[in-house]
């Protein structure tokens, strides 16, 4: 659980200089969530998730790695994401 780790302060200094804010109200204690454009300072444009080295969340990188190795699947996925972004342009969570 990463709610307020000891190493948060140095990370906050680094991420703040890059324009990110630590989202203290993040409802998921499995990761620390840094946001660029955290409301009300603007629209959210980027975010960073920081997790413990043994977190199951690292498994999400398997999908990324798969797409990197399979260009045809990556192109299909990109097309799907593009169409979904057009269809749900005002629904960031979709």
SULGIDA-V112479 format. One line per field, one symbol per residue. ss: DSSP state (H for helix, E for strand, C for the rest). phi: phi as a letter, one per 40 degrees, with the letter a starting at -180 (. if undefined). A space follows every 10 residues. Layout:
BEGIN
ss=???
phi=???
END
This chain:
BEGIN
ss=CCCCCCCHHH HHHHHHHCCE EECCCCCCCC CEEEEECCCC CCCCCEEEEE CCCCCHHHHH HHHHHHHHHC HHHHHHHHHH HHHHHHHCCC CCCC
phi=.bdacdccdc ccccccccgc bccccdcbcc acbbbcgcdc chccbaabbb bcdbcccccc cccdcccccb dccccccccc cccccccbdb bccc
END
